[in-house]
Amino acid sequence: MVRCVFRHARAPGTGDPPAFRIDDCSTQRNLDAAGQQQSQQLGETFRQRQIPVARVLSSQWCRSLDTARLMDLAPVEPFPVLNSFFGDRTTEPQQTRALQQFILFSLD
């Protein structure tokens, strides 16, 4: 089974605005037109190469969800373990452990 991990397509800038909210895309740094096109092209590459996709997991950030949705490979599942912890490093150990466990126990 193939596993692919990547962040998101082009979303100009760095980080998010100071008062961003995870549940409000208008407050976040989002994909631009080039990022949307990159996402669609990436999905097309998967299809052309006949790479099977069983699941698509994404952080809850809009740019990541949009990348996954625009790839159009499978229904997108928000997966909070993939969320950035740069704004709150206290969650880093717990998230890292949870992701390690997920990877370990989801291997076939």
CORCOR-V628625 format. One record per run of one state. SS is the DSSP state (H for helix, E for strand, C for the rest). FROM is the first residue (numbers start at 1). TO is the last residue. Records with the same first field share a line. If there is no record, write none. Layout:
SS=FROM-TO ; FROM-TO
This chain:
C=1-20 ; 22-23 ; 28-32 ; 49-55 ; 59-61 ; 72-75 ; 79-79 ; 83-88 ; 107-108
E=21-21 ; 24-24 ; 56-58 ; 76-78
H=25-27 ; 33-48 ; 62-71 ; 80-82 ; 89-106
